[in-house]
Amino acid sequence: MRRELQAAGAAFQLLTRIPVPASIPFTPELLARSTVYYPVVGGVIGGLVAAAGALLDGHMPSMPAAVLLLGFWVLLSGGLHVDGLMDTADGVLSHRSRERMLEIMKDSRVGAMGVLAAIMLLLFKFSLLAAWLDDGKDWLAEAPLLALGCGLSRLWVVAAMACWPFARADEGMAALFKDVKPRHAVAAAIVQAAMSVACLLTIPSASIGWLAAIALPAGLAVAAGAALAAWLTRKLGGLTGDTYGAMAEILEAMLLFVIVLQVS
């Protein structure tokens, strides 16, 4: 039990700014175990954003409410994944050699492509949140789907760690998560499945079909995630910590789009 609590705490300490008042040894074995709880981290982030949306819904215009929600969403992760997206865009879209791309991604400075990628992603998320808040329906009744989408995007990070090679196997995030195996991804998928059932039990059956609510986001996450991972691996020779963050953000935005289509 102590080991599991440490693993869960490590997942929250790494992926969020939610305070976890504990000293946790970040060993490769513990970090690998922590990936099992990545869907829980995503579910908590999505749940908190959904709760904030319920508080704002109907009390202010949808666009200002969407700005506040998006700011809260980014704050929960400390902008970790957005930073990964920017670094990945700067490197991959530079069209340089593989070695030069990896060097650019390690640079703490942000270039034009990174800024543009972040702006486009945040605008896309903002527009979707505003549309969801403006549809006149009960936000709280369908917002649990947001927790499902956030959990799926983090689950894919675990799958990518387990199934695709690291671009820099002896440095950066790769060195910390070298013990992640397919069994960790399977365990994380089981956790996500349990969370999905719990979330969907709170959604009125008349508002959305169960099969569509589960199969469509999950299928999109697998298809889009596999395509992204394969493309990034071809460009970089493997994946890095930055690419994990980029994939999490891109999948999260795509899943939010699907959710808004489902509830509209």
Steps between C-alpha positions, in 0.01 A plus 500: 500500500784739582660435162173563317440825688851614416445412134174695489663793679789497253256516209330808646829667590636452147192585295319764705543793733257345748684495834607153616673553837724195494863422434505236226815331368491536121663169416451349152297214649265734689462734203412207277237393753369858520396488134216266597340801670536741209134452399402586859701821475324586174163414651561726799608788275194453279276467804630822654456688172148356469415611855633849426291508183190407697564794734544743210224366274209741492670757722700681232516511121647189341812661351638655822408177679694300238808719550490443876445127454788469256730695731405272790558195279851610404576601859420151629785354297727801535514526121719187493337345194468833317874550548560156349279589206695820435838330520382219272361744244822700499707188441290288267375787285848642452561243223861457610698183551389259773789599726429870455130450574585336831741782584230760429254316724751509787540878466304686770423783258174489304489565127231621263360154422465420869315825568268445204427141605411608854279787379310278257450226757379737773268682258355168390438390858355840589256489209386151594445590866309813397280298263432241771408765756283681245289202391237563770515147640576386851881513518523296817303209353746444215825646635620161635595428138775758546658281767480207257679694226774627730557148630526356149762754395721407798442131439646540153819646648549172689432298185752711306766447768444126495469441126727752325877548540659794678687748284755562777510182704759618752392855573194708579164338564604179328758422766237542773234285333714227347323236712154567354376177338184394314362359826492853642301618198256210545455583868444867415241397239313299763499803728371715215226248421381503861499880500309507172223284638481715814482820293240369259276382782449867586390595146128485416452219251262714297766762428772282357542141391722284720671328209579827325616661824753222558597376156537825308741685734697182575529407133606852408763506775652172378494589130621858535750411771652219294527724195667776702741263673597334172554835326708642785705182522572517127610862534700471824596134521283460810300697755603748768341662804402796283322279248302332779373841608424597141300181440308550825400853399407409142295198604332697777392766250377241251304316768348825622387564143335157482333554837357837394363337184343223709328730748385760247 
